[in-house]
Amino acid sequence: MKCLIVYHSGASFNARKIFEAFTHHPSVELTVIVPQKVAVPTGKYTKRFLVAKKEKQEYELLTVPLRDPYNYRRGFEINLLFNAMRKIRPDIIHIFDELTSRYLFQVTWLSRLIWPSPKVLFYGFENMPFRLSRRAKLKWNLTWLKLAGGAVANSEALNNIRKAGFPQNRPLERIFWGIPTDVFKPMDKQKLRAKFNLDCDYIVGFVGQLIPEKGVRVFLAALCHLPKNVHGLIVGDGPLRAELELLAMSAKLKDRVHFVGVAPQFDVPKYINCMDVIAVPSLTMPCWKEQYGRVIAEALACGIPVVASDSGAIPEVAGHAALVVKEGDSVALASTLHSVLFSDSIRESLSQVGLERARAELSTDVFVKNLLRLYQRVMSR
């Protein structure tokens, strides 16, 4: 089976680990199209570029320039995209983006010019209801009729897509995104704390962008309710950084909050392993709610207990492997974190269940196996 994946973030570390998992299946010949470069947010700095590098790999990587590297949503340079697609002549084209993506539109209609026409699918995360004008609804309903099926990262997205008019006779599945369990895995906590100069009795961690919707203010508020020998470790950056640093200078938090900033990709699992428990206090906003929470899967794979809010897809992704509290409730978050920190039995039980869930449901290998099962289903129709 010749498969083509088109993904605007295909040069990222996590994506490359997913593509590597495809190569474990000899029946698949994989080609990936990624932008030559694409701007991504970093938090402290407005933008940085993710640049595709052709390294040694067992799949073919093709780079195509975007119409606007600062805004991937405008799609690829269409002639170069079509030339790459025509060269490959795939059986399956899988677009890793939302159902109203500009480059999904490009690829879907360009695929009709290839003979025989490949089966085109999508993979998305968006779990907010569709808001389309009458004209846009007509455009996308016509485009969706050309798709062979798709997959999404959460059940709410699946339901919204069906309600928006995605054809009922097309396969559509909830398939959890995958994280590399050979990278995110249990490590020696004490050695890593010594390496990063974290001389603390207990550490509650936060990993993510420092933006309002990630609930980092709630995280600091919860930390205020915990004993003074409990420290906070914040890995990530964003526009709230300066405000949070001021909050961390208060009497209740002084010398208890450690800001790492954006960590190198191979240091992220090391920082997670320094933690006794990780908090994921995401907040629902008018135009956003948690679509997956990749850090949940990463922490579970490291054997680190997770306490998370009930925003969006979090309860579905976490399953029984994490403790879930009402979003925005810093007192409930603090109480639950306290129970995990000071109970060896709760902590060890969560760690074991989390490891099992990460391996069985949330790994790159499982993700790819589920995608291949979907491909076979589509090809047999």
C-alpha positions in Angstrom: 0.0 0.0 0.0 1.4 3.4 -1.0 0.5 6.0 1.6 1.1 9.7 1.4 0.7 11.9 4.6 0.5 15.6 4.2 1.1 17.5 7.5 2.1 21.1 8.2 3.9 20.0 11.4 5.4 16.9 9.8 9.0 18.1 10.6 8.3 18.1 14.3 9.9 15.5 16.6 6.6 13.8 17.6 5.5 13.6 13.9 8.8 12.0 12.8 8.4 9.4 15.5 4.9 8.6 14.1 6.3 8.2 10.6 9.0 5.9 11.9 6.3 3.7 13.4 4.8 3.3 9.9 8.2 1.8 8.7 7.7 -1.1 11.1 5.0 -2.3 8.7 6.6 -3.7 5.5 3.3 -3.7 3.6 3.3 0.2 3.7 5.4 2.4 1.4 5.2 5.8 3.1 5.9 9.3 1.7 5.4 12.5 3.7 4.9 16.0 2.3 5.8 18.8 4.8 6.4 22.5 4.4 10.0 23.7 3.6 9.5 25.9 6.6 6.5 27.0 8.8 6.2 29.5 11.6 5.2 28.1 15.0 4.5 30.0 18.2 7.1 29.8 21.0 5.6 32.0 23.7 8.3 34.4 24.7 9.2 35.1 21.1 6.4 35.8 18.6 7.4 33.1 16.0 10.2 30.7 15.1 10.5 28.6 12.0 10.2 24.8 11.9 12.4 23.9 9.0 12.3 20.4 7.3 15.6 18.6 7.3 16.1 15.5 5.1 17.9 13.2 7.6 18.5 9.5 7.3 15.0 7.9 7.4 13.2 4.8 6.1 10.4 6.9 4.5 10.5 9.4 1.7 10.3 13.0 2.8 9.2 15.7 0.2 9.3 19.4 1.1 6.9 21.8 -0.6 6.8 25.6 0.1 3.8 27.2 1.7 2.0 30.1 0.1 2.7 32.0 3.4 5.2 30.4 5.8 3.8 32.6 8.6 0.3 31.2 8.1 0.1 27.5 7.1 -3.7 27.8 6.9 -3.3 29.5 3.4 -2.0 26.2 2.1 0.8 25.0 -0.1 2.1 26.4 -3.5 -0.4 24.5 -5.5 1.6 23.6 -8.6 4.5 22.2 -6.6 2.0 20.3 -4.4 0.4 18.7 -7.3 3.7 17.8 -8.9 4.7 16.0 -5.7 1.4 14.2 -5.5 1.5 13.1 -9.1 5.0 11.8 -8.7 4.0 9.5 -5.8 0.6 8.2 -7.1 -0.5 6.9 -3.7 -3.3 4.6 -2.8 -4.1 6.5 0.3 -3.6 10.2 1.0 -4.0 11.2 4.7 -4.1 14.8 5.5 -3.2 15.5 9.2 -5.4 18.6 9.7 -8.9 19.7 10.4 -11.9 19.1 8.2 -12.0 22.8 7.0 -8.3 23.0 6.3 -7.1 25.0 3.3 -4.6 22.3 2.3 -7.2 19.6 2.8 -9.2 21.5 0.2 -6.2 21.7 -2.1 -5.2 18.0 -1.8 -8.7 16.7 -2.0 -9.5 18.4 -5.4 -6.0 17.8 -6.8 -6.3 14.1 -6.0 -9.2 14.0 -8.6 -6.6 14.8 -11.3 -4.5 11.7 -10.5 -5.5 8.4 -12.1 -6.4 6.2 -10.5 -7.7 8.6 -7.8 -6.4 7.8 -4.3 -8.5 7.5 -1.3 -8.3 10.8 0.7 -8.7 10.9 4.5 -8.2 13.5 7.3 -7.2 13.5 10.9 -8.3 16.3 13.2 -8.6 17.5 16.8 -11.1 20.4 16.8 -14.0 19.7 19.2 -15.9 23.0 19.0 -19.2 23.0 16.9 -18.9 24.1 13.3 -19.9 27.6 12.5 -20.1 27.9 8.7 -21.9 30.4 6.5 -24.3 29.1 3.9 -21.7 29.6 1.2 -18.9 27.9 3.2 -21.2 25.0 4.1 -21.9 24.4 0.4 -18.1 24.5 -0.4 -17.2 22.1 2.4 -20.1 19.7 1.9 -19.0 19.3 -1.8 -15.4 18.7 -0.7 -16.3 16.2 2.0 -18.2 14.1 -0.5 -14.8 13.5 -2.2 -13.2 12.2 1.0 -13.1 8.4 1.7 -13.2 8.8 5.5 -11.3 10.2 8.4 -10.3 10.0 12.1 -10.3 12.4 15.0 -8.6 12.5 18.4 -11.8 12.8 20.5 -15.4 11.7 20.4 -16.9 15.2 20.6 -15.1 16.1 17.4 -16.6 13.0 15.8 -20.1 14.0 16.8 -19.7 17.6 15.6 -18.4 16.5 12.2 -21.4 14.2 11.7 -23.8 17.0 12.6 -22.0 19.4 10.3 -22.9 17.2 7.3 -20.0 14.8 6.8 -21.4 11.9 4.8 -22.9 9.2 7.0 -21.6 6.4 4.7 -18.0 7.4 5.1 -15.9 5.7 7.8 -15.1 8.0 10.7 -13.3 6.9 13.8 -12.0 8.2 17.1 -8.3 7.3 17.2 -6.1 8.7 19.9 -3.0 10.6 18.9 0.3 8.7 19.6 3.3 9.6 21.7 6.7 7.8 21.5 6.9 5.6 24.6 10.6 4.9 23.8 11.3 8.5 24.6 8.7 9.2 27.2 9.4 6.5 29.8 10.3 6.2 33.5 13.7 7.5 34.5 15.7 7.9 37.7 14.0 10.8 39.5 16.7 11.6 42.0 19.5 11.7 39.4 17.5 14.0 37.2 16.6 16.3 40.1 20.3 16.6 40.9 21.1 17.3 37.2 18.6 20.2 37.1 19.4 21.5 40.6 15.9 20.8 41.9 16.5 20.3 45.6 12.9 19.8 46.7 10.9 17.4 48.8 8.0 17.3 46.5 7.4 18.7 43.0 4.1 19.4 41.2 4.7 20.0 37.5 3.1 21.9 34.7 4.1 21.5 31.0 2.6 23.6 28.3 2.2 27.1 26.9 1.7 29.9 29.4 -1.6 31.1 28.1 -4.9 31.6 29.9 -6.7 28.5 28.5 -4.0 26.2 29.9 -5.0 27.2 33.4 -1.6 28.0 34.7 -3.0 30.7 37.0 -5.2 28.0 38.6 -2.0 25.9 38.9 -0.3 28.6 41.0 -3.4 29.3 43.0 -3.5 25.6 43.9 0.1 25.6 44.9 -0.7 28.3 47.4 -2.9 25.8 49.3 -0.2 23.1 49.4 2.6 22.8 52.1 5.7 24.9 51.7 7.9 21.9 51.0 5.9 21.3 47.8 7.4 23.2 44.9 6.1 24.0 41.4 8.0 23.2 38.2 6.8 25.0 35.1 8.1 23.9 31.7 7.0 26.1 28.9 6.7 29.8 27.9 4.1 32.2 26.7 2.6 35.7 27.1 1.7 35.1 30.8 5.3 34.4 31.8 5.9 37.9 33.3 2.6 37.9 35.2 3.3 34.4 36.6 6.8 35.3 37.7 5.3 38.2 39.7 2.7 35.9 41.3 5.5 33.5 42.2 7.1 36.3 44.3 4.2 36.4 46.7 4.8 35.4 50.3 3.0 32.0 49.8 5.0 31.1 46.7 8.4 32.8 47.2 11.3 30.4 46.2 8.8 27.6 45.5 8.2 28.0 41.7 10.9 27.1 39.2 10.5 28.4 35.6 12.3 26.4 32.9 11.0 28.1 29.8 10.9 26.1 26.5 12.9 23.0 27.1 14.9 21.1 24.4 12.7 18.2 23.1 14.9 15.5 24.7 14.8 17.3 28.0 11.0 17.4 28.3 10.7 13.7 29.4 13.5 14.3 31.8 11.7 17.2 33.4 8.5 15.2 33.6 10.3 12.5 35.4 11.5 15.0 38.0 7.9 15.5 39.0 5.9 13.6 41.7 2.6 14.5 40.0 1.7 16.7 37.0 -1.2 19.1 36.8 -3.2 19.7 33.6 -5.6 22.5 34.7 -6.9 23.5 31.3 -9.9 25.9 31.1 -12.7 26.0 28.5 -12.9 29.2 26.6 -15.7 30.6 24.3 -13.8 29.4 21.2 -11.6 26.6 22.6 -11.5 23.7 25.0 -8.9 21.0 25.5 -8.8 18.8 22.3 -6.4 16.1 23.6 -3.8 17.2 26.1 -0.7 15.5 24.7 1.2 16.1 28.0 -1.3 13.7 29.7 -0.2 10.8 27.5 3.5 11.8 27.9 3.2 11.9 31.7 1.4 8.6 31.9 4.1 7.0 29.7 6.7 8.3 32.2 4.8 6.7 35.1 4.0 10.2 36.6 0.5 10.6 38.1 -1.8 13.1 36.5 -4.4 15.4 38.0 -6.3 17.2 35.4 -9.4 19.4 34.9 -12.5 18.2 33.1 -12.1 20.5 30.1 -13.0 19.1 26.7 -11.4 15.8 25.8 -9.3 15.4 29.0 -11.5 12.8 30.8 -11.7 10.7 27.6 -8.0 10.7 27.0 -7.1 10.2 30.7 -9.6 7.4 31.3 -9.1 5.8 34.7 -5.4 6.5 34.6 -5.7 10.1 36.0 -7.7 12.0 38.7 -10.0 14.6 37.2 -11.3 17.7 39.0 -13.7 20.5 38.0 -12.0 23.0 35.8 -11.1 26.3 37.4 -11.4 25.0 41.0 -8.0 25.6 42.5 -9.0 24.3 46.0 -10.2 21.0 44.5 -7.0 20.8 42.4 -4.9 21.4 45.5 -6.8 18.8 47.6 -6.4 16.1 44.9 -2.7 17.0 44.4 -2.2 16.7 48.1 -3.8 13.2 48.2 -1.4 12.0 45.5 1.7 13.6 46.9 1.2 12.2 50.4 -0.1 8.8 49.7 2.4 6.2 48.4 -0.4 3.8 47.5 -2.4 6.3 45.4 0.7 7.5 43.7 2.0 4.0 42.9 -1.5 2.8 41.7 -1.9 5.8 39.4 1.7 5.3 38.1 1.0 1.7 37.2 -2.4 2.3 35.6 -0.9 5.2 33.6 1.9 3.1 32.2 -0.5 0.5 31.1 -2.8 3.0 29.4 0.0 4.8 27.6 1.3 1.5 26.2 -2.1 0.0 25.3 -3.9 3.1 24.0 -1.7 6.2 23.5 1.6 5.2 21.9 2.8 5.9 18.4 2.7 2.2 17.6 -0.9 1.8 18.6 -1.8 5.0 16.7 -0.3 3.8 13.5 -1.9 0.3 13.9 -5.3 1.9 14.2 -4.6 4.2 11.2 -3.6 1.2 9.1 -6.8 -0.7 10.1 -8.8 2.4 8.9 -6.8 2.4 5.7 -7.6 -1.3 5.0 -11.3 -0.6 5.8 -11.3 2.3 3.3 -9.5 0.4 0.6 -11.9 -2.6 0.8 -14.9 -0.4 0.1 
